[in-house]
Amino acid sequence: MISNEYKELARWAMDECLKQGCQAVRLYIYSGTNTDFDVRDKKLDKLQQSSENQLVFNIYLDGRYGSFSTNRMEKAEIGKFIVNAVESVRYLAADNCRQLPDASRYYQGGMPDLDLCDETLNTISPDEKLRLAYDAAEEILGSDERILSVQSSYSDGDSFSYTLASNGFEGESAQNRIGTTKRFPGTICKRRASARLPWNARWRNWGNRKSRREPTPCWWTT
């Protein structure tokens, strides 16, 4: 989830934008992690794990609008970033249709959770994730003599967001995903073949350049 430290940072950043003359501000904080295991022919081909944090500003200034983002999450860096962002928005053409929605239209709570985040995902060990990638490949290997190579993968990720608007909205969301894939290169299959007619048989009325191309017969090999 988004930490309280980051939420306080978002509130501070919103106040800084308003001090710079913005009439309205909306901020998003995104945080997430991703894990990928790639297996090729029963051997681990790639292991990748990544994480990200991002702060996004939507600035409304004198009828103008600008959107900016940064992954520098320190106040000193963000303060300079805000000053430059506000200054650049002043050069944009006005767009009076760009404004925050009426606060009465915001979600007020009270509805059931959509259950987009499965907390048990974090209980899956790295060894189990790798085993799932191997199992996906085993379903294909040996099933057909024409299949010479198989690639499979396991992937999962968490995604969290926090939204704060100067006209009263505050909310957050969480979701995650998990999946396995398997594939085999198309080059191991027999290629499509076609028979092409001579150029003078494919074109009519070559002299007047108003010809119609004849269809070229083709078929798939079996």
C-alpha positions in Angstrom: 0.0 0.0 0.0 1.0 3.7 -0.2 2.8 4.6 3.0 1.7 7.4 5.2 5.0 9.1 4.5 4.1 9.3 0.8 0.6 10.5 1.6 2.0 13.4 3.6 4.4 14.1 0.8 1.5 14.4 -1.6 -0.3 16.9 0.7 2.8 19.0 1.0 3.3 19.0 -2.8 -0.3 20.1 -3.3 0.1 23.0 -0.9 3.3 24.0 -2.8 1.5 24.0 -6.1 -1.3 26.3 -4.7 1.4 28.6 -3.2 2.8 28.9 -6.7 -0.5 30.3 -8.0 -2.4 27.2 -9.2 -6.1 27.4 -8.8 -6.5 23.6 -8.6 -4.3 20.6 -8.4 -4.7 16.8 -8.6 -1.9 14.5 -7.6 -1.4 10.8 -7.9 1.2 8.6 -6.3 1.8 5.2 -7.9 3.8 2.4 -6.4 4.2 -1.2 -7.6 6.4 -4.3 -8.0 6.8 -6.8 -10.8 8.3 -10.2 -10.9 9.0 -12.3 -14.1 10.5 -15.8 -14.6 11.2 -16.8 -18.2 12.0 -20.4 -19.0 13.3 -21.7 -22.4 13.5 -25.5 -23.0 13.4 -26.4 -19.3 16.2 -23.9 -18.4 15.8 -20.6 -16.6 16.4 -17.9 -19.3 15.6 -14.7 -17.4 14.7 -13.6 -13.9 13.6 -10.0 -13.4 12.2 -8.1 -10.4 11.4 -4.4 -10.5 9.7 -1.8 -8.4 8.6 1.8 -9.1 7.4 4.9 -7.4 5.9 7.9 -9.3 4.4 11.2 -8.4 2.1 12.7 -11.0 0.8 16.4 -11.0 -2.2 17.7 -12.8 -1.9 21.5 -12.7 -4.7 23.9 -13.4 -3.5 27.5 -13.7 -5.3 30.5 -15.3 -7.4 28.3 -17.6 -4.3 26.3 -18.6 -3.6 22.7 -17.8 -0.4 20.7 -17.6 0.5 17.1 -16.5 3.9 16.3 -15.1 5.5 13.3 -13.4 8.6 12.4 -11.5 10.1 9.5 -9.6 12.2 11.7 -7.4 10.4 11.5 -4.1 12.4 13.9 -1.9 11.0 17.3 -0.9 14.0 19.2 -2.2 13.7 17.7 -5.6 10.0 18.0 -5.8 10.0 21.7 -4.8 12.2 22.6 -7.7 10.2 20.4 -10.0 6.9 22.2 -9.0 8.4 25.6 -9.7 9.6 24.6 -13.2 6.3 22.8 -13.9 4.1 25.8 -13.0 6.3 28.2 -15.0 6.0 26.0 -18.1 2.2 25.8 -17.8 2.1 29.6 -18.1 3.3 29.3 -21.7 0.5 27.0 -22.8 -2.7 28.0 -24.6 -5.7 28.4 -22.4 -8.2 25.5 -22.3 -11.2 26.5 -20.2 -12.8 23.1 -20.5 -10.0 21.6 -18.5 -11.0 21.6 -14.9 -11.5 19.3 -11.9 -14.9 17.6 -11.7 -17.5 19.0 -9.4 -16.9 17.7 -5.9 -20.5 16.4 -5.6 -19.7 13.9 -8.3 -16.8 12.3 -6.4 -17.2 8.8 -4.9 -18.4 9.2 -1.3 -17.7 5.7 0.0 -20.1 3.2 1.4 -20.0 0.6 -1.4 -18.5 -2.9 -1.1 -14.8 -3.5 -1.9 -14.2 -4.7 -5.5 -11.6 -7.2 -4.2 -9.1 -6.4 -6.9 -6.1 -7.3 -4.6 -5.4 -10.8 -3.5 -3.2 -10.6 -0.4 -2.3 -14.3 -0.7 -0.2 -13.5 -3.7 2.7 -12.4 -1.5 2.8 -15.8 0.1 4.0 -17.5 -3.1 7.7 -18.2 -2.7 10.2 -17.6 -5.6 10.7 -21.4 -5.9 7.0 -21.9 -6.4 6.8 -19.2 -9.0 9.7 -20.8 -10.9 8.0 -24.2 -10.7 4.8 -22.8 -12.2 6.8 -21.5 -15.2 8.4 -25.0 -15.7 5.0 -26.7 -15.4 3.6 -24.4 -18.1 6.3 -25.6 -20.5 5.8 -29.3 -19.6 2.2 -29.1 -20.9 3.6 -28.6 -24.4 7.0 -30.3 -24.6 6.6 -33.7 -26.1 3.0 -33.2 -27.1 3.9 -32.9 -30.9 7.0 -33.9 -32.7 6.9 -30.7 -34.7 7.5 -28.6 -31.6 11.2 -28.2 -31.1 11.4 -25.4 -28.6 9.1 -24.0 -25.9 9.2 -20.7 -24.0 7.2 -20.3 -20.9 6.9 -17.6 -18.2 5.5 -16.7 -14.8 4.6 -13.1 -14.1 3.0 -11.3 -11.2 2.7 -7.7 -9.9 1.2 -5.4 -7.3 -0.1 -1.9 -8.1 -1.1 0.8 -5.6 -2.3 4.3 -6.2 -3.2 7.3 -4.0 -5.2 10.3 -5.4 -5.5 13.7 -3.8 -7.4 16.7 -5.3 -7.5 20.3 -4.1 -11.3 20.4 -4.1 -11.7 17.7 -1.5 -11.2 14.2 -3.0 -8.9 11.7 -1.4 -8.8 8.0 -2.2 -6.6 5.0 -2.9 -6.8 1.7 -4.7 -4.9 -1.6 -4.8 -4.8 -4.4 -7.3 -2.5 -7.2 -8.3 -2.1 -9.8 -11.1 -0.7 -13.2 -11.7 -0.3 -15.4 -14.8 1.6 -17.9 -16.8 2.2 -18.0 -20.5 3.7 -20.6 -22.9 4.6 -20.2 -26.6 6.7 -21.8 -29.3 8.5 -20.0 -32.1 6.6 -20.0 -35.4 9.8 -20.8 -37.3 9.6 -24.5 -36.4 6.4 -24.9 -38.4 6.3 -25.4 -42.1 6.1 -22.1 -43.9 3.4 -20.9 -46.3 4.2 -21.5 -49.9 2.7 -19.7 -52.9 2.9 -20.0 -56.7 3.4 -16.7 -58.5 2.3 -16.2 -62.1 4.6 -14.4 -64.6 4.4 -10.6 -64.5 2.8 -10.4 -68.0 0.1 -12.9 -66.9 -0.7 -10.9 -63.7 -1.3 -7.5 -65.4 -3.6 -6.5 -68.3 -3.6 -3.4 -70.3 -0.1 -2.5 -69.3 0.2 0.3 -71.8 -2.6 2.5 -70.4 -1.6 1.9 -66.8 -5.2 1.3 -65.8 -4.8 -2.4 -65.1 -6.3 -4.7 -62.6 -4.1 -7.2 -60.9 -5.1 -10.9 -61.2 -5.2 -12.9 -58.0 -2.2 -15.0 -57.2 -3.0 -18.6 -56.2 -1.5 -19.8 -53.0 -1.9 -22.6 -50.5 -0.8 -23.9 -47.2 1.5 -26.9 -46.9 0.4 -29.8 -44.8 
